[in-house]
Amino acid sequence: MIFQKPKNPLEGHAKVENVGDGSQELTAICPKCKKAVGLGELADAFHVCPYCRYHFRVNARQRVNMTADPGSFEERDGDMVSSNILGFPDYEKKLINAKLESAEKDGVVCGVCTIGGKKTALFVMEPFFMMGSMGSVVGEKITRLFEHAAAEGLPVTGFTVSGGARMQEGVLSLMQMAKTSGAVKRHSDAGGLYICVLTDPTTGGVTASFAMQADVIIAEPFALIGFAGPRVIEQTMRKKLPEGFQRAEFLLEKGFIDIIAGRRRQRKLLAQLLQMHEKGKGGGRP
């Protein structure tokens, strides 16, 4: 029987199924192949469908746990919250709902950790807080993280997921594109390494700013990556787009990203990249 439908329809349905010994198991229905996967099995597989490799969306804390060395993550600026600066109708209600759905105070979690023993600043965007949309708090937290990393001589590792700029904050949201880009540039000028992992979806103003400014750009399989969405582009151009347009595999072929890496290999890959470019050991930015 279907007993729960997540608010995000792209995550499929949750379902109770009978198993061989007569007991019941909670399963998730993969949105791509429509097969049922036990939640325990899914967690062991890094929330990747074992049948079709569909990458279920995970929240920021799950991503931190999958990436950072155990017990090493120290959060920064965790108390910052958005406010309805422009008096946008019902924005306060949307913020409350987003906090309840995500259990986060805003759309990004920032801090410092080690990955494979290598210290790095880390930011992880939260897909269940207004689809990771970038408002003034998201931009400010990411900017502060890059500034801290530049001051401390740390590399930055980031995970993006976003529907773009947060329209409820108007031009203040759009300003975050320039602000975060400036912080990335100052960190780069100081010799800092920046690695970014693009997850599904990474779109809008986030793509047009810090997401695509990394020294090494990694993407998860099948991730949607772009500025405007495919339907908007088709309606504007009045042309049918190529199959797989804006997916990670298409962007890799066209040279927009460097690597596609599933979740099982991401921690090891990030640790290798951090070690290769470690300051003072023959490394540095590529």
ABEGO torsion letter per residue (X at the ends): XBABBBABAAAEBBBBBBBAAGBBBBBBBBAAAGBBBBAAAAAAAGGBBAAAGBBBBBBAAAAAAAABBBGABBBBGAABBBBBAAGBBGAAAAAAAAAAAAGBABABBBEBBBBGGBBBBBBBBBAABGGGBBBAAAAAAAAAAAAAAAAAGBBBBBBBBBAEBBAAAEAAAAAAAAAAAAAAAAAAAAGBBBBBBBBOBBBEAAAABAAAABABBBBBBGBBBEBBBAAAAAAAAGBBBBBGBGBAAAAAAAGABABBBBAAAAAAAAAAAAAAABBGAGBEBX
